[in-house]
Amino acid sequence: METKTVVGLRIKNLRRARGYSQERLAEIIGMNPKYLSSIERGEENPTLDLLMRLSQGLKVEMQEIFNVEHEGQPPQNLRRKLQALVGEIKDQDLSRAIRILSALVR
């Protein structure tokens, strides 16, 4: 998948995680919702200034926008990765891991 497509998908997923519509996020950062839609589809290359505004509007650090390692992966690949990570959790961290996962599935 092309880099700008993956970054656009990441922005979309961060926006949805915040519960924002495209229109709401565009309003918060002062941009056109259609342009935001084009960025999320990977059709546009946002400027550094716009990426900074997006990170502020999404309330994430800039590097979080580029944390795209798992974006666009098929669910079965993500489940395998999650199972591998669960297998690596130390015994003393198991209860904390359960609390985190439980919070995510609510």
Order of alpha helices (4+ residues) and beta strands (2+ residues): alpha-alpha-alpha-alpha-alpha-alpha-alpha
